[in-house]
Amino acid sequence: MEIFETSPPGELGRRDATLGVTRQIAVPLVAALAAILLVVLRLQLWNLDLHVPVVYTGDALYETVLVKALAENGWNYHIARLDAPFGMDAVEFPIGCTLDQAVIKILSFVIQNPFLLINLFWLLAIGAAAASATLFFRRLRVHAMTSAAFGALYGIIPFIFYRNLAHLALIHFIVPV
């Protein structure tokens, strides 16, 4: 079994090109689902209530506050329900992960519970990390299944179990891009 593909991309026929597009979508999706499945099995998430944060101490508490503010307010620059009587200006504690917060805001239109929202975002970010690493390996012309395997392994690096919700800003899905 070869790790690297040897045929140049210009030699694909019309039918092979359609199969290539399907493979370009399916391979990262398989890696993402594999990484999420491995996390679910490792943490035995069927025994946990995802409506409660997986971690709710230390920095995870502040991340949860920001997600709750995103779900309830327009954005999380000003949190009216904290720091009475005027509210808390969260710009005094900048995090600067606008992409992550934009995805969370979009998900908040569907998922109203901020605790379920932060848990699902964390799981989706693990899948996105696996998918983006798989696309990176595919760009290097590594074989599809090898790319998916390495992508899934990248998605579940020990850091995600060590920091999990405590450092959503350090989620690693954007690194391969």
C-alpha positions in Angstrom: 0.0 0.0 0.0 1.4 3.3 -1.0 1.2 6.3 1.3 1.5 8.9 -1.4 -0.6 9.0 -4.5 1.3 8.9 -7.8 -1.2 9.8 -10.5 -1.3 13.5 -11.4 -4.6 15.2 -10.9 -4.9 16.1 -14.6 -5.2 12.5 -15.7 -8.6 11.9 -14.1 -11.5 11.1 -16.4 -15.0 12.6 -16.0 -16.3 9.7 -13.9 -13.1 9.7 -11.9 -13.4 13.4 -11.3 -16.9 13.0 -9.8 -15.5 10.2 -7.6 -12.6 12.5 -6.6 -15.0 15.3 -5.5 -17.0 12.8 -3.5 -13.8 11.5 -1.9 -12.7 15.0 -1.1 -15.8 15.5 0.9 -16.1 12.0 2.4 -12.6 11.5 3.6 -12.5 14.6 5.9 -16.1 13.8 7.1 -15.0 10.2 8.0 -12.0 11.6 10.0 -14.2 14.1 11.8 -16.8 11.5 12.7 -14.1 9.1 13.8 -12.5 11.7 16.1 -15.8 12.6 17.6 -16.7 9.0 18.1 -13.4 8.3 19.9 -14.0 11.3 22.2 -17.5 10.0 23.0 -16.2 6.5 23.7 -13.2 7.8 25.8 -15.3 10.1 27.9 -18.3 7.8 27.9 -20.5 10.8 27.1 -23.7 8.7 27.2 -23.3 8.7 31.0 -23.0 12.5 31.1 -25.7 15.1 30.8 -24.5 17.5 28.1 -26.8 20.2 29.4 -24.2 20.6 32.2 -20.7 21.7 31.2 -18.1 18.9 31.0 -15.9 21.2 33.1 -17.1 24.1 35.1 -14.2 25.3 37.2 -11.4 27.8 36.5 -11.2 29.2 33.1 -14.0 27.0 31.8 -16.4 29.0 34.0 -15.4 32.2 32.2 -15.7 30.5 28.8 -19.2 29.4 29.8 -20.1 33.0 30.8 -19.0 34.2 27.4 -21.0 31.5 25.6 -24.0 32.3 27.7 -23.6 36.0 26.8 -23.4 35.1 23.1 -26.6 33.1 23.4 -28.5 35.8 25.3 -27.1 39.0 23.9 -26.1 40.2 20.5 -22.4 39.6 21.3 -20.3 39.2 24.4 -18.7 42.6 24.6 -21.1 43.7 27.3 -22.8 41.2 29.6 -25.8 42.9 31.2 -26.5 40.1 33.7 -23.1 40.4 35.4 -21.4 43.1 37.5 -24.5 44.9 38.8 -25.9 47.6 38.4 -24.4 48.5 35.0 -23.2 45.1 33.6 -19.8 43.8 32.8 -17.7 45.1 29.9 -16.0 42.0 28.6 -13.7 44.0 26.4 -11.6 44.5 29.5 -10.8 40.8 29.3 -10.2 40.3 25.6 -9.9 36.8 24.2 -9.9 37.6 20.5 -11.4 34.4 19.0 -14.0 36.0 16.8 -14.2 33.0 14.4 -15.0 30.6 17.3 -17.5 33.1 18.8 -19.2 33.6 15.4 -19.7 29.8 15.0 -21.1 29.6 18.6 -23.4 32.6 17.8 -24.7 30.8 14.7 -25.2 27.6 16.7 -27.0 29.6 19.4 -29.9 30.3 17.0 -30.6 26.5 17.0 -29.4 25.5 20.5 -30.8 27.7 23.3 -29.1 26.1 26.3 -25.6 27.7 26.6 -24.2 24.6 28.4 -25.3 22.3 25.7 -24.0 24.8 23.2 -20.5 24.9 24.7 -20.3 21.1 24.9 -21.5 20.6 21.3 -19.1 23.4 20.0 -16.2 21.6 21.7 -17.1 18.3 20.1 -17.7 19.9 16.7 -14.3 21.7 17.0 -12.7 18.3 17.6 -14.3 17.1 14.4 -13.3 20.3 12.5 -9.7 19.7 13.7 -9.7 16.2 12.3 -11.3 17.3 9.0 -8.9 20.2 8.5 -5.8 18.0 9.3 -7.2 15.4 6.8 -7.5 18.1 4.2 -3.9 19.2 4.9 -2.6 15.7 4.5 -4.6 15.3 1.3 -3.1 18.5 0.0 0.3 16.9 0.6 -1.0 14.1 -1.6 -1.0 11.5 1.2 -3.3 8.5 0.5 -7.0 9.1 1.5 -7.2 6.5 4.3 -3.8 7.4 5.8 -4.9 11.1 5.7 -8.1 10.2 7.5 -6.3 8.2 10.1 -3.7 10.9 10.8 -6.5 13.5 10.7 -8.5 11.7 13.3 -5.4 11.3 15.5 -4.7 15.0 15.2 -8.3 15.7 16.2 -7.9 13.9 19.5 -4.5 15.1 20.6 -4.1 14.9 24.4 -4.4 18.7 24.7 -8.2 18.5 24.1 -8.7 16.2 27.1 -6.3 18.3 29.2 -7.8 21.7 28.6 -11.2 20.9 27.0 -13.7 23.7 27.8 -11.2 25.7 29.9 -9.5 27.0 26.8 -11.9 27.2 23.9 -9.7 29.9 22.5 -6.9 27.3 22.0 -9.0 24.9 20.1 -6.7 23.6 17.3 -9.0 23.2 14.3 -7.6 26.2 12.5 -3.9 25.2 12.8 -3.6 23.0 9.7 -5.3 25.6 7.6 
